[in-house]
Amino acid sequence: MAYKEKEIEKIYYSIGEVAELFSVAPSLIRFWESEFELIQPKKNRKGNRQFTKEDIENVRTIFHLVKEKGFTLQGAKEMLKNNTQEVKDKMEIYESLKRIRQFLVEVKDRLQ
């Protein structure tokens, strides 16, 4: 039986890595951290932010509301204050629909 190397999963991500995931500047992530209580990354002794997967999901939620849905910061805060779980559920559905659409477009292209 062949040895299968296990994929190493990081526990913490730097602010640069998180910013790169969303194609935004690190300063925007820092700004959102000051504006939204939902984003609270751990800081090491040097003061560098260390984002967990949960922190990244929270950034993804804010990114979805502000950049994809066009909410103002105040509007996004109110949505998260009133319905955090509902917003995350809708965002998950939205992401699933985007993946399904992409798949269908690929199938259509192959059939042509």
N, C-alpha and C positions, 0 to 999 in steps of 0.2 A: 504494500500500500504506500503510495507516494505521500511525502510530507507536504502538507498544505499550510503555508505560512498564514498566520492570522493577521488581518489588517489592523494596524495600530490606530486607535481612535484617540484623538486629543481630548483632554479634559478642559483646558483653557485655550482661548484664542485671543490674540492681540487685537487692539483697536484697528490696526492696519489691515489685518486679515478680515475682520468684520466689515470694514469699509469696502474692501475689495469684493466681498460677496455681493454687495448691493450696488457696486459701481458708484459710490459716493465718496466724498472727502472725509477723512477722519474727524475733521472739525464739525461736520454735520452730526456725526454720531455723538460727539461730546456735547453739542448743543442740545440734541434730543435728550441726552442723559440729564441735563439741567432742567429741561422742560417737563419731562414725563417721569413720574415716580416708578413706573413700570420697569425702567431700565436702571439697574443698580449693579454694575459689575464689581467684582471684588478687586481690590487694589493691592499690589505687592508692596514690599518695603520701599521700593524706589518710587512708588506712586503710579506705576504702570497699570492700566486697566486690564483685567483678565475676565473675558467673557465666557460664560458656560453656554451649553446648547440652549438652555432655557432663556438666557439673556438674548441670544441670537434670535430665538423665536419671538421674543418681545419686540426686538428691533424690526423683525420681519413684519409684525403686525402694524407697527407704526409706519413703516415704509409703505405698506399696502394702503393704509388709510390716507397718508399725506401725498405720496407720489403717484400711486395708481388710481385711487379714487378721487383725488383732488380736494380732500378736506383741508380746512385751515387747521393750524395747530390747536386753536381753541375747540374747534369742532371735533377733532380727533380725541382731545382730552375728554370731552363730554361723552363721546361714544364709548371710550374705554372706561370711564367712571361708571356709566350706567349699565353697560352690557359687555364686559370684557370677554366672557366666554362665548357669547353670541357672535361677537366680532371675529373671534378666532375660528369658530365653526364656519362662519360664512366665508372667511378667507381660505379655509381648507377646501371648501366646496369650489371656490373660485379657482384655486390652483389645480384641483382635479379636472375641472372643465377645460382649463388651458392645456393640460397634458393630453386630454382626450381629443381636443381640437387639433393639436399638433400631430397626433397619431393619425387622425382622419385625413389631414392634409397630405401627410406622407403616403397614405394608402391611395389617395386620389392621384397623386403625382406618379406613383408606380403603375397605375392602371392606364394612364394616358400614353 
